[in-house]
Amino acid sequence: MSADQSDSAQSAVGVALEGFVRALTQRNASAHTIKAYRTDLAEFVVFAGPEELKAIDHLFIRAYLAQLYERGLSKASVARTLSSLRSFFKWMGRERMIEANPARLVSAPKLPKKLPRVPTMEEMNSVLDSKMPEEARFAERDRLILELLYGCGIRNSELTGINMDDIHQRQGVILVRGKGKKERIVPFGDSAQIALRDYRGRRAEVLALHHHTDERALLVNRRGSRLTTRSVGRIVKAIAVAGGLPREVHPHTLRHAFGTHMLEEGADLRAIQELLGHERLSTTQRYTQLTTKQVLEVYDKTHPRAK
C-alpha cells in the first residue's frame, strides 16, 4: 500500500467505508455485492483524501464523477458509482455521521434503455437438443449447467451454490439460496432430471480421482473443486457460440430467456416472480416489455396496415 493509500484509509471517509462494509457483512450481503461496493468506493476515498465528511457536498461528488468521465469511464460505470455513493451516504446518514445525503442531489447520467437480446425458444431447444460440442470439456456437467440455468431460471451465483443435498430428485425440486441468502424452492423438468442422472456418475468418478474435493458441491471442476461463477460464464458462452447463439450470451441471458418464454406461453407474472426470486413485481415486469417489443415487431412486419 502506498503512502497516499495508507493516509486515505485512515481518513474520515476511509474509516466510514470500513464501517459501511462491516454493516453490509452483518446484513448478510453477498461477497460479490461487498466487493462491488469496495471497488466503487475505494477510489472515492482516495479522491476525498483528508476531507471532513461534513465538507463533502453535491458539488464535490459531481467533481468526482466528472473526473471519472475524464478518465474515459462509460455512463453505465459512472451511474453505478453514483448508486454506490448514494447507498454509502445514506448509511452514514442513518449512523448520524452526516446530516443529509449530498449524493441524492446529484443526477444520474441518462442511459439508453436497452432490452437484452433473448434467444428464441427454437434457438434454445436447438442448443439443448444437440450433442454437446467439442468446447464442452466436461460434457455431462456442462449440459446440466444449461438445463438448470434455462430450465429453472436461476442466477449464476445460485447455480454454483447448490449442494447435493439441496436436490430433491424424487419431488423434482431444488432448494436455491438467492440474494440476501433468501431460500426458495424451484422445480426442474424431465430434461434436467436426465442431465442430472447422467452427470452424477461422472461426478463420482472425478471425486474418486482427487483427495482435495468439495463433496457437497453439485457442480465441480475436473479437479473436484466447486465450480466458480466465472467458469460457468466461460462454459455457457463457449457452448452458446458453438451452437450458433450470439457472442453476448452469458448465464443471465438464459435466466432472461426462462422468464420471457414462460410469459410468452401464458404463465402468470406472479408465478414467474416467485420462480425467479424477484423481490419486486416491477423487476419481473421487464419481461412484459420484452414480449411487447416482440409483438410490435411481428405486427410491423406482418399486418398490411402497418406497412
HUCOR-V943211 format. One record per residue. N is the residue number from 1. PSI is psi in radians with two decimals (none if undefined). Layout:
[[N,PSI] [N,PSI]]
This chain:
[[1,2.30] [2,2.93] [3,-0.69] [4,-0.77] [5,-0.69] [6,-0.76] [7,-0.75] [8,-0.56] [9,-0.50] [10,-0.02] [11,2.96] [12,-0.72] [13,-0.69] [14,-0.76] [15,-0.71] [16,-0.70] [17,-0.75] [18,-0.68] [19,-0.68] [20,-0.77] [21,-0.71] [22,-0.70] [23,-0.70] [24,-0.73] [25,-0.74] [26,-0.48] [27,0.14] [28,0.57] [29,2.61] [30,2.75] [31,-0.62] [32,-0.76] [33,-0.80] [34,-0.74] [35,-0.70] [36,-0.78] [37,-0.79] [38,-0.81] [39,-0.80] [40,-0.64] [41,-0.34] [42,-0.70] [43,-0.57] [44,-0.64] [45,-0.77] [46,-0.75] [47,-0.72] [48,-0.55] [49,-2.34] [50,0.18] [51,2.40] [52,2.58] [53,-0.75] [54,-0.29] [55,-0.18] [56,1.97] [57,-3.05] [58,-0.50] [59,-0.64] [60,-0.76] [61,-0.69] [62,-0.70] [63,-0.67] [64,-0.77] [65,-0.65] [66,-0.65] [67,-0.61] [68,-0.75] [69,-0.75] [70,-0.53] [71,-0.05] [72,0.19] [73,2.57] [74,2.88] [75,-0.66] [76,-0.71] [77,-0.72] [78,-0.70] [79,-0.69] [80,-0.71] [81,-0.77] [82,-0.69] [83,-0.73] [84,-0.72] [85,-0.70] [86,-0.76] [87,-0.73] [88,-0.86] [89,-0.54] [90,-0.75] [91,-0.76] [92,-0.61] [93,-0.75] [94,-0.55] [95,0.10] [96,0.45] [97,-0.52] [98,2.83] [99,-0.56] [100,2.78] [101,1.79] [102,-0.41] [103,-0.38] [104,-0.42] [105,-0.05] [106,2.17] [107,2.44] [108,2.56] [109,2.46] [110,2.16] [111,2.51] [112,2.37] [113,1.86] [114,2.19] [115,2.31] [116,2.49] [117,2.04] [118,2.24] [119,2.57] [120,2.92] [121,-0.69] [122,-0.73] [123,-0.75] [124,-0.77] [125,-0.63] [126,-0.76] [127,-0.79] [128,-0.49] [129,-0.18] [130,2.84] [131,2.48] [132,2.32] [133,3.03] [134,-0.47] [135,-0.37] [136,1.71] [137,-0.20] [138,1.35] [139,-0.78] [140,-0.75] [141,-0.74] [142,-0.60] [143,-0.72] [144,-0.70] [145,-0.86] [146,-0.73] [147,-0.67] [148,-0.70] [149,-0.81] [150,-0.64] [151,-0.39] [152,-0.27] [153,0.45] [154,2.77] [155,2.77] [156,-0.82] [157,-0.59] [158,-0.68] [159,-0.88] [160,-0.33] [161,-0.10] [162,2.31] [163,2.83] [164,-0.68] [165,0.01] [166,-0.24] [167,2.16] [168,1.52] [169,-0.63] [170,-0.69] [171,-0.26] [172,0.66] [173,2.76] [174,2.40] [175,2.07] [176,2.39] [177,1.99] [178,-2.72] [179,2.45] [180,0.36] [181,0.43] [182,2.36] [183,2.55] [184,2.74] [185,2.24] [186,2.22] [187,2.70] [188,2.60] [189,-2.99] [190,-0.68] [191,-0.73] [192,-0.62] [193,-0.81] [194,-0.77] [195,-0.68] [196,-0.74] [197,-0.77] [198,-0.59] [199,-0.59] [200,-0.78] [201,-0.76] [202,-0.66] [203,-0.77] [204,-0.66] [205,-0.76] [206,-0.80] [207,-0.59] [208,-0.44] [209,-0.32] [210,2.44] [211,-0.67] [212,1.50] [213,2.87] [214,1.61] [215,-0.30] [216,-0.57] [217,2.38] [218,-0.94] [219,2.11] [220,2.73] [221,-3.07] [222,-0.01] [223,-0.01] [224,0.07] [225,2.73] [226,2.36] [227,2.48] [228,2.82] [229,-0.61] [230,-0.73] [231,-0.71] [232,-0.73] [233,-0.78] [234,-0.73] [235,-0.84] [236,-0.79] [237,-0.79] [238,-0.79] [239,-0.69] [240,-0.83] [241,-0.71] [242,-0.50] [243,0.10] [244,0.13] [245,2.83] [246,2.71] [247,-0.32] [248,-0.08] [249,2.32] [250,3.06] [251,-0.67] [252,-0.43] [253,-0.69] [254,-0.55] [255,-0.75] [256,-0.75] [257,-0.71] [258,-0.92] [259,-0.74] [260,-0.80] [261,-0.61] [262,-0.71] [263,-0.72] [264,-0.54] [265,0.11] [266,0.18] [267,2.57] [268,2.40] [269,-0.66] [270,-0.56] [271,-0.71] [272,-0.70] [273,-0.79] [274,-0.78] [275,-0.67] [276,-0.30] [277,0.50] [278,2.34] [279,-0.63] [280,2.46] [281,-0.52] [282,-0.54] [283,-0.75] [284,-0.53] [285,-0.20] [286,-0.51] [287,-0.46] [288,-0.69] [289,-0.72] [290,-0.85] [291,-0.59] [292,-0.74] [293,-0.75] [294,-0.67] [295,-0.75] [296,-0.67] [297,-0.74] [298,-0.76] [299,-0.85] [300,-0.59] [301,-0.46] [302,-0.52] [303,2.29] [304,-0.49] [305,-0.09] [306,-0.23] [307,none]]
